[in-house]
Amino acid sequence: MIILGIDPGSRKAGYGVLEQSGKNIKYLGSGVISCEHIQEFIYRPAHIFNEFKLIIEKYRPDCVALESLVYVKNVSSLAKLSQARGAALAAMGESYRGKLFEYSPNLIKSTVTGHGHADKSGIEKVLQMLLGPIEYKTHDESDALAIALCHALHGSSGRVPMLGEKKGQRSGQGLKASLAHKVIASKS
């Protein structure tokens, strides 16, 4: 199963692609879609849509995992993030009905690091240990891989565990301590 993880954004959107075969997880690719060169926001959603269409064509993922919307104080920022997220979702098309999954930021962090409030560098360190050396363009890229990994560990069970809970694991244990999956580093 090929999993596309997406960290949506209106300026930069990260994506990470993992392949899960049984208990094996393999890194296929990752990157960032940048919209910073597009001055007027009104044109960014079309760019995001087109870039994600290309990613879908290249990797042909079986499912897509996204970070759920977080609380944002600025309504304008939330509106832009929602439009960017919608453009990414629209690129998936009707063929991904029932194959889209959302995970809260805290569950993603807890799954990857064992702590729901881990910082970006903590996430990147664990991903480096599991997937091998990857030079991330931005945190959006590593966040997207963390989202894909979260789905690989939780999504196939059909039930997303409660915050901090991992299948067959007591709360408080990190991924490093209880990972039953073999992660294979492989760059395309």
C-alpha positions in Angstrom: 0.0 0.0 0.0 1.4 3.4 -1.0 0.5 6.2 1.4 0.7 9.9 0.6 1.0 12.2 3.6 0.1 15.8 3.1 0.9 18.8 5.4 -1.4 21.4 3.8 -0.4 25.0 3.5 -1.2 28.1 1.5 2.5 29.2 1.1 4.1 25.7 1.3 2.5 22.3 1.3 4.6 19.3 2.3 4.1 15.8 0.9 5.7 12.5 1.9 5.2 9.1 0.3 5.7 5.7 2.0 5.1 2.2 0.9 3.8 -0.3 3.4 4.0 -4.0 2.7 3.0 -6.0 5.7 5.2 -4.8 8.5 7.7 -3.2 6.2 7.7 0.6 5.6 9.8 2.0 2.8 10.5 5.7 2.0 9.5 6.5 -1.6 9.9 10.3 -1.8 8.9 13.7 -0.3 9.0 17.3 -1.1 7.4 20.7 -0.8 5.0 22.5 -3.1 5.9 26.2 -2.8 3.4 28.9 -3.7 5.5 31.8 -2.4 6.4 32.9 -5.9 2.7 33.5 -6.5 1.9 36.9 -5.1 -1.9 36.9 -5.4 -3.4 34.2 -3.2 -6.4 33.8 -5.6 -4.0 31.9 -8.0 -2.4 29.6 -5.4 -5.2 27.0 -5.1 -4.9 26.2 -8.8 -1.2 25.7 -8.5 -1.6 23.5 -5.4 -4.3 21.4 -7.3 -2.0 21.0 -10.4 1.0 20.0 -8.4 -0.9 17.4 -6.4 -2.3 16.0 -9.6 1.3 15.4 -10.7 2.2 13.8 -7.4 -0.8 11.5 -7.7 0.2 10.5 -11.2 3.8 9.9 -10.2 3.2 7.8 -7.0 -0.3 6.5 -7.5 -1.0 6.3 -3.8 -3.6 3.9 -2.4 -4.7 6.3 0.3 -4.0 9.9 1.5 -3.5 11.1 5.0 -3.7 14.7 6.0 -3.3 16.7 9.2 -6.6 17.9 10.4 -7.3 21.6 10.6 -5.9 23.2 13.7 -7.2 26.1 15.7 -6.0 29.4 14.1 -6.6 32.7 15.7 -6.6 34.7 12.5 -9.7 34.0 10.4 -8.1 35.1 7.2 -5.2 32.6 7.7 -7.8 29.8 8.4 -9.7 30.7 5.3 -6.5 30.5 3.1 -5.4 27.3 4.7 -8.9 25.8 4.1 -8.8 26.8 0.5 -5.3 25.3 0.0 -6.4 22.1 1.8 -9.5 22.0 -0.4 -7.4 22.3 -3.6 -5.1 19.4 -2.5 -8.2 17.3 -1.7 -9.8 18.2 -5.0 -6.7 16.8 -6.8 -7.5 13.4 -5.3 -10.7 13.3 -7.2 -13.6 10.9 -6.8 -11.4 7.8 -6.9 -10.2 8.5 -3.4 -13.6 8.4 -1.8 -13.1 6.3 1.4 -9.4 6.5 1.1 -8.8 9.9 2.7 -7.8 10.0 6.4 -7.2 12.8 8.9 -5.1 12.9 12.0 -4.7 15.5 14.7 -1.3 17.2 15.1 -1.0 15.8 18.6 -1.7 12.2 17.5 0.8 12.5 14.7 3.5 13.8 17.1 2.6 11.2 19.7 2.8 8.4 17.2 6.2 9.4 15.8 7.9 10.6 18.9 5.9 9.3 21.9 5.1 12.8 22.9 2.0 14.8 21.7 3.8 18.1 22.0 7.1 17.2 20.4 8.9 19.9 18.4 9.8 19.8 14.7 13.4 18.8 15.4 12.3 15.9 17.5 10.1 14.6 14.7 12.9 14.9 12.2 15.3 13.0 14.4 13.0 10.1 14.8 12.2 10.1 11.0 16.0 10.1 10.3 16.4 7.1 12.6 13.6 5.2 10.9 13.8 6.2 7.3 17.5 7.0 6.9 19.2 10.3 6.1 16.8 12.7 4.3 17.6 16.4 3.8 14.3 18.2 4.3 13.6 21.4 2.4 11.3 22.6 5.1 9.5 21.3 8.2 6.4 20.9 5.9 8.2 18.0 4.2 9.1 16.1 7.4 5.6 16.8 8.8 4.1 15.2 5.8 6.2 12.1 6.2 5.2 12.0 9.9 1.5 12.1 8.8 2.1 9.2 6.3 3.9 7.2 9.0 1.0 7.9 11.4 -1.4 6.4 8.9 0.8 3.4 8.3 0.8 2.6 12.0 -2.9 3.4 12.7 -4.9 3.6 9.5 -4.9 -0.1 8.5 -6.6 -1.0 11.7 -9.7 0.9 10.7 -9.7 2.7 14.1 -7.6 5.7 15.0 -6.5 5.2 18.6 -7.1 7.8 21.2 -4.4 10.5 21.7 -1.2 8.8 22.9 -2.6 5.2 22.5 -0.9 2.9 20.1 -2.1 -0.5 19.1 -0.6 -3.1 21.5 1.2 -0.3 23.5 0.7 1.5 26.7 0.4 5.3 26.6 3.8 7.1 27.1 5.9 4.7 25.0 7.4 6.2 22.0 7.6 4.7 18.5 11.2 3.9 19.0 10.4 1.7 22.0 7.6 -0.3 20.5 7.8 -0.2 16.7 7.1 -3.7 15.4 7.5 -2.4 11.8 10.7 -2.7 9.9 11.4 0.6 8.2 13.5 0.4 5.1 15.3 3.5 3.9 15.2 3.8 0.1 15.4 6.9 -2.0 14.0 7.2 -5.5 
